[in-house]
Amino acid sequence: MRNPSRSARMLVTPRRSSGNDLILATILAFIAGAANAGGFFALGQYTSHMTGYMSFLADNIAIANLWIAAVSALAIGAFVVGAGFSAILINWARNHAVRRQYALPIAVQGGFLACFAAGGLLNGEVGRLFALACLCFIMGMQNATVAKISGARIRTTHATGMVTDIGIELGRAVYGRLQPGDAVAADRIKLRILLQLVGAFVLGGILGAIGYGMVGFLFSLPLAAVLLALGLPDMIGHFSRASRP
């Protein structure tokens, strides 16, 4: 039986197979779907949906509802900062610890998701804003990390883009059947990958809705544990080797 720690390292190593890319992206899409459900449970809003927040921002500026506009700006800002922080960690690791360039941001996301669980301990608007900023930061980090890992082919929190691409491939398949002489066909491999990721996101959302509904913010802890299990083995191995004389 393969060592779980070794398996985790293979998923986050800089040199991975396309199969490992897909496994990692599927796990992260599942986590994103579950965490997104947690955002709705905690905040009444889906925190991966930056298009919605931008619309909220514009609409509420137009009607001079500055508090809602400020909350929307906080969500967008936290998402952008999370994506930027992921890029900083990956680029730093490329120059100082190349084998940890993806393990590091994934482990950090696990830590922040554990912090999101603490949002339930804070009462009132402060707790709500903390949870919002924390979860949007995590979503931004994850989206940027997977984009970096996959060469911008995959973004696990961007369901709109994935569903759009599924529609495009289905349209190509239908057109190819109607006009066989035009040599147009769906990319079946891409379509399978997209369907798998969307399915993982939806499944994560279902289990997240059930989990957060039953135990509240604490359901973030097993999600955080999955991310930490992916990122920490490589980090621990690095520091243990570095500490040897």
Residue pairs with C-beta under 8 A, 6 or more apart in sequence:
4 229
5 233
5 237
6 233
8 229
8 230
8 231
8 233
8 234
9 103
9 233
9 234
9 237
10 16
10 20
11 20
11 23
11 24
11 27
11 230
12 24
12 102
12 103
12 106
12 230
12 231
12 234
13 99
13 102
13 234
14 98
14 99
14 101
14 102
16 24
16 149
21 149
21 150
21 154
22 193
22 196
24 146
24 149
24 230
25 146
25 149
25 150
25 154
25 156
25 193
25 197
26 196
26 197
26 200
27 200
27 226
27 230
28 142
28 145
28 146
28 156
29 156
29 197
29 198
29 200
29 201
29 204
30 200
30 201
30 203
30 204
31 113
31 142
31 204
31 223
31 226
31 227
32 48
32 139
32 142
32 156
32 157
32 201
32 204
33 200
33 201
33 202
33 203
33 204
33 205
33 206
33 208
34 204
34 205
34 207
34 208
34 211
34 219
34 223
35 47
35 48
35 113
35 116
35 135
35 138
35 139
35 204
35 208
35 220
35 223
36 46
36 47
36 48
36 139
36 157
36 201
36 204
36 205
36 208
37 204
37 205
37 206
37 207
37 208
37 209
37 211
37 212
38 116
38 135
38 208
38 212
38 217
38 219
38 220
38 223
39 45
39 46
39 47
39 48
39 131
39 132
39 135
40 46
40 209
41 208
41 209
41 212
41 213
41 216
42 119
42 120
42 128
42 131
42 132
42 135
42 212
42 217
43 128
43 131
43 132
43 135
45 52
45 75
45 132
46 52
47 75
47 132
47 135
47 136
47 139
48 139
48 143
48 157
48 158
48 159
50 75
50 76
50 79
51 160
53 72
53 75
53 76
53 79
54 72
54 76
56 68
56 69
56 72
57 69
57 72
57 73
57 76
60 66
60 68
60 69
60 72
61 69
71 129
71 132
74 129
74 132
74 133
74 136
75 132
75 133
75 136
76 136
78 132
78 133
78 134
78 136
78 137
78 140
79 136
79 137
79 139
79 140
79 143
80 140
81 137
81 140
82 136
82 137
82 138
82 139
82 140
82 141
82 142
82 144
83 140
83 141
83 143
83 144
84 140
84 144
85 105
85 108
85 137
85 140
85 141
86 105
86 140
86 141
86 142
86 144
86 145
86 148
87 144
87 148
89 101
89 104
89 105
89 108
90 101
90 102
90 104
90 105
90 145
90 148
93 100
93 101
93 102
93 104
94 101
97 104
97 238
99 234
99 238
100 234
100 235
100 238
102 145
102 148
102 149
102 231
103 230
103 231
103 232
103 233
103 234
103 235
104 231
104 235
105 141
105 144
105 145
105 231
106 145
106 227
106 230
106 231
107 227
107 228
107 230
107 231
107 232
107 235
108 141
108 231
109 138
109 141
109 142
109 145
109 227
109 231
110 224
110 225
110 226
110 227
110 228
110 230
110 231
110 232
111 224
111 228
112 134
112 137
112 138
112 141
113 138
113 220
113 223
113 224
113 227
114 220
114 221
114 224
114 228
115 134
116 131
116 134
116 135
116 138
116 217
116 220
116 224
117 217
117 218
117 219
117 220
117 221
117 224
118 217
119 127
119 128
119 130
119 131
119 134
119 217
120 127
120 131
120 216
120 217
120 218
121 127
121 217
122 130
122 131
131 217
139 157
142 156
142 157
143 155
143 156
143 157
143 158
146 154
146 155
146 156
147 154
147 155
154 193
154 197
155 161
155 162
156 197
156 201
159 198
159 201
162 194
162 197
162 198
162 201
163 198
165 190
165 194
166 191
166 194
166 195
166 198
169 186
169 187
169 190
169 191
169 194
170 186
170 191
172 184
172 185
172 186
172 187
173 185
173 186
173 191
175 182
175 184
176 182
176 183
176 184
176 185
176 186
208 219
208 223
211 219
211 222
212 219
